[in-house]
C-alpha cells in the first residue's frame, strides 16, 4: 500500500541533516503529535457537535518545520480545555444556536418582584420618616429634661438657702434666750386655758350658791322685822338663827374653797402685780365676769360678818 500524504510529510520532516540529535527530537515530536492526535480524536468522539463546528487545519500546516510543530503543539495543549469544559462549551454553543422562546413563568415572575421592591421601598421610606420623627421627639424630651434639671437645681438652691436662713434664725433665738420665754408662754397659756375651764365650773356653782344666799338673806331680813315688831319669840329666833348660821357657814366654806382654787390664786397673784387683767387694756367678757363675781363674794362675806353679830345681839 502506498503511504499517505500525511505519512510522507512526517517521514520527510523527521529526517534532519544538520544536527546529530535530530533522530531523538523527531521521535519525541512524533510521539507528542500522536498523543495530541489521539486526545483530539477522543474529544471529537465524545463531542461530535464540537468536531462538526471546528474548522479543519489548513494545508499550510503540513509545510511547518519541526520546531514550529513542537511550539504549536505545546500552545495547543495549553489552550485546549478539558473534557468537561468542552462539554460545557458545546452545550452553551448549542443553546446559542437553538433559539428559545420566552416562557410565561419568567414573564409572570417579573411583576411580583417589581411590586415587592416597590413595597420594600415604601416601607423603608416610612421607617425613615418614623426614625426622623422619633429623633425630633427625643430631642424635645432631651431639652425638656435639661430644663427640668435646671428647675430642680434652682429649687434645691432655694431650699438650701431657706434652711441656712432658718438655722441662722434658730441661732439668733438661742442667743436672745427667747426659747425659754416661748416655753414659759406656752405653759402659761395652757394653764390659763385650764383655769378658764375650771373657772366656768366654779362660776356655775357660785351662781347656785348665790340663789341660796339670796333666800337666806330674805329669811334674815324677815327675822329682824319680826323681832322688831315683837312677833318672833327669843327661842324661835334662836333656833332660826342657828339654822341660818349653819347655812352661812356652809356657804362661807364653799366660797373659801372657790377663792383657794388655782385660777383664783393666779388671779390674786396677778392682781398683786398691778392688775393682770387690766394691764393690757383688753375687754375680755369672761375675765370681767370673774371680777364681778369676786367682788360680789367679797361684799357678801363682809355683810354676813356684820349681820350675824347684830342678830345675836338682838336675840340675846
C-alpha positions in Angstrom: 0.0 0.0 0.0 1.5 3.3 -0.9 2.0 5.7 2.1 -0.5 8.6 2.6 0.3 12.2 2.0 0.5 12.9 5.7 2.8 10.0 6.4 5.1 11.1 3.6 5.2 14.6 5.1 6.0 13.2 8.6 8.7 11.0 7.2 10.2 13.9 5.2 10.3 16.4 8.1 11.7 13.9 10.6 15.0 13.4 8.8 17.2 16.3 9.9 20.5 16.7 8.1 22.3 19.3 10.2 22.3 18.1 13.8 23.2 14.8 15.4 20.3 14.8 17.9 17.7 15.0 15.2 16.5 11.3 15.5 15.7 11.7 19.2 13.9 15.0 18.7 12.0 13.6 15.8 10.9 10.6 17.9 9.7 12.9 20.7 7.9 15.1 18.2 6.1 12.1 16.6 5.1 10.7 20.0 3.7 14.1 21.2 1.9 14.6 17.9 0.5 11.1 18.1 -0.7 11.7 21.7 -2.2 15.0 20.7 -3.9 13.4 17.8 -5.3 10.6 19.9 -6.6 13.1 22.5 -8.2 15.2 19.8 -9.8 12.1 18.3 -11.1 11.1 21.7 -12.6 14.5 22.4 -14.1 14.6 18.9 -15.7 11.2 19.5 -17.1 12.3 22.8 -18.3 15.7 21.5 -19.5 15.3 17.9 -21.0 18.8 17.9 -17.7 20.4 18.7 -15.9 18.4 15.9 -18.6 19.5 13.5 -18.3 23.1 14.5 -14.4 23.3 14.5 -12.8 24.0 11.0 -10.2 21.7 9.6 -6.5 22.6 9.7 -5.2 24.4 6.7 -2.9 22.8 4.1 -0.1 25.2 5.0 0.3 23.5 8.4 1.8 20.5 6.6 4.7 22.6 5.5 5.8 23.5 9.1 9.2 22.7 10.4 9.8 20.5 13.5 10.4 23.4 16.0 7.3 25.2 14.7 5.2 22.0 15.1 6.6 21.5 18.6 5.7 25.0 19.6 2.3 24.9 18.1 1.6 21.6 19.8 2.6 23.0 23.2 0.4 26.1 22.7 -2.5 23.9 21.6 -2.1 21.7 24.6 -2.2 24.7 26.9 -5.1 26.4 25.2 -7.4 23.3 24.8 -9.9 22.9 27.6 -10.6 19.6 29.4 -13.4 17.2 28.5 -15.9 18.8 31.0 -15.1 22.3 29.7 -15.5 21.1 26.1 -18.9 19.7 27.0 -20.0 22.9 28.7 -18.8 24.9 25.7 -20.6 22.7 23.3 -23.8 22.9 25.3 -23.5 26.7 25.5 -22.9 26.9 21.8 -25.8 24.6 21.1 -28.0 26.7 23.3 -26.8 29.8 21.4 -27.5 28.2 18.1 -31.0 26.9 19.0 -33.5 29.9 19.5 -35.5 29.6 22.7 -38.9 31.3 23.2 -39.6 33.1 26.5 -41.7 31.0 28.9 -44.8 32.6 30.5 -43.4 31.7 34.0 -40.4 34.0 33.5 -42.7 36.8 32.3 -45.0 36.3 35.3 -42.3 36.5 38.0 -41.2 39.9 36.9 -44.3 41.8 38.1 -44.5 40.5 41.7 -40.8 41.1 42.1 -41.2 44.7 41.0 -44.2 45.1 43.4 -42.1 43.6 46.2 -39.3 46.0 45.5 -41.8 48.9 45.5 -43.4 47.8 48.7 -40.0 47.5 50.4 -39.1 50.9 49.2 -42.3 52.4 50.7 -41.6 50.5 53.9 -38.1 51.9 54.1 -39.4 55.4 53.5 -41.9 55.0 56.2 -39.3 53.7 58.6 -37.1 56.7 57.7 -39.9 59.1 58.5 -40.7 57.4 61.8 -37.0 57.4 62.7 -36.8 61.2 61.9 -39.9 61.8 64.0 -38.5 59.8 66.8 -35.3 61.8 66.7 -37.3 65.0 66.9 -39.3 63.8 69.9 -36.2 62.5 71.5 -34.6 65.9 71.1 -37.6 67.6 72.6 -37.6 65.3 75.5 -33.9 65.9 76.0 -34.5 69.7 76.0 -37.3 69.3 78.5 -35.2 67.1 80.7 -32.4 69.7 80.7 -35.0 72.4 81.6 -36.4 70.3 84.4 -33.0 69.6 85.7 -32.2 73.3 85.8 -35.5 74.0 87.6 -34.7 71.2 90.1 -31.3 72.8 90.7 -32.9 76.1 91.3 -35.4 74.6 93.8 -32.6 72.8 95.6 -30.6 76.0 95.9 -33.7 77.8 97.3 -34.2 75.0 99.8 -30.6 75.2 100.9 -30.8 78.9 101.2 -34.0 78.7 103.3 -32.5 76.0 105.5 -29.5 78.2 106.1 -31.7 81.2 107.0 -33.8 79.1 109.3 -30.7 77.7 111.1 -29.5 81.3 111.5 -32.9 82.3 112.9 -32.7 79.4 115.4 -29.2 80.6 116.4 -30.5 84.1 117.0 -33.3 82.8 119.1 -30.9 80.8 121.2 -28.6 83.8 121.5 -31.5 86.0 122.7 -32.8 83.4 125.1 -36.3 83.5 123.5 -36.7 79.8 123.6 -37.2 79.7 127.4 -39.7 82.6 127.1 -41.6 80.8 124.4 -41.8 77.7 126.5 -43.0 79.7 129.5 -45.6 81.5 127.4 -46.8 78.1 126.2 -47.1 76.8 129.7 -48.9 79.9 130.9 -51.3 79.7 128.0 -52.1 76.1 128.7 -52.6 76.8 132.4 -54.8 79.8 131.6 -57.0 77.7 129.4 -57.3 75.1 132.1 -58.1 77.8 134.6 -60.8 79.2 132.4 -62.5 75.8 132.2 -62.3 75.4 136.0 -63.5 79.0 136.4 -66.6 78.3 134.3 -67.4 75.4 136.6 -66.8 77.4 139.7 -69.0 80.3 138.4 -71.8 77.8 137.8 -71.5 76.5 141.4 -71.3 80.0 142.7 -74.4 81.1 140.9 -76.3 78.2 142.6 -74.9 79.3 145.9 -75.9 82.9 145.3 -79.5 81.7 145.0 -79.3 80.1 148.4 -77.7 83.2 149.8 -80.5 85.3 148.4 -83.1 83.1 150.1 -81.0 83.2 153.3 -80.9 87.0 153.3 -84.7 87.2 152.8 -85.1 85.0 155.9 -82.7 87.0 157.9 -84.4 90.3 156.9 -87.8 88.7 157.8 -86.4 87.6 161.1 -85.2 91.0 162.0 -88.5 92.6 161.0 -90.4 90.1 163.2 -88.1 90.7 166.1 -88.5 94.4 165.8 -92.3 94.1 165.7 -92.4 91.6 168.6 -93.8 88.8 166.6 -90.9 86.4 167.0 -90.0 85.0 170.4 -86.5 84.7 171.5 -86.4 80.9 171.5 -87.8 80.7 168.0 -85.4 83.3 166.9 -82.5 81.5 168.4 -83.3 78.2 166.5 -83.9 80.1 163.4 -80.6 81.9 163.7 -78.8 78.7 164.4 -80.1 77.2 161.2 -79.1 80.4 159.4 -75.6 80.2 160.9 -75.2 76.6 159.7 -76.2 77.6 156.2 -74.0 80.6 156.3 -71.0 78.6 157.5 -71.5 76.1 154.6 -71.7 78.9 152.1 -68.6 80.5 153.6 -66.6 77.3 153.3 -67.8 76.9 149.8 -66.7 80.5 149.0 -63.3 80.0 150.6 -62.8 76.8 148.5 -63.6 78.8 145.4 -61.1 81.5 146.4 -58.4 79.0 147.1 -58.7 77.3 143.7 -55.7 77.6 141.3 -57.3 80.1 138.9 -58.4 82.4 141.8 -54.9 82.2 143.3 -53.3 83.1 140.0 -55.7 85.9 139.6 -54.9 87.2 143.1 -51.1 87.0 142.3 -51.7 88.8 139.1 -53.7 91.5 140.9 -50.8 91.9 143.3 -48.7 92.6 140.2 -50.5 95.8 139.3 -53.6 94.1 137.8 -53.0 91.5 135.2 -56.4 91.8 133.6 -56.4 95.5 133.2 -52.8 95.9 132.3 -53.2 95.2 128.5 -56.5 97.1 128.2 -58.4 94.0 126.9 -62.2 93.7 127.0 -62.5 90.0 127.9 -66.0 89.2 129.0 -65.1 86.1 130.9 -62.5 87.9 132.9 -64.9 90.8 133.6 -67.5 88.2 134.8 -64.8 86.8 137.1 -64.0 90.2 138.5 -67.7 90.9 139.2 -68.3 87.5 140.8 -65.3 88.0 143.0 -66.4 91.4 144.1 -69.9 90.1 145.0 -68.4 87.3 147.1 -66.2 89.7 149.0 -69.2 92.1 149.7 -71.4 89.2 150.8 -68.7 88.0 153.2 -68.4 91.5 154.6 -72.2 91.8 155.0 -72.6 88.5 156.7 -69.8 89.2 159.0 -71.6 92.4 160.2 -75.1 90.9 160.2 -74.5 87.9 162.4 -73.2 89.8 165.5 -76.1 92.2 165.2 -78.6 89.4 165.1 -77.1 87.7 168.1 -77.1 91.0 169.9 -80.8 91.5 169.1 -81.7 87.9 170.2 -79.7 87.8 173.3 
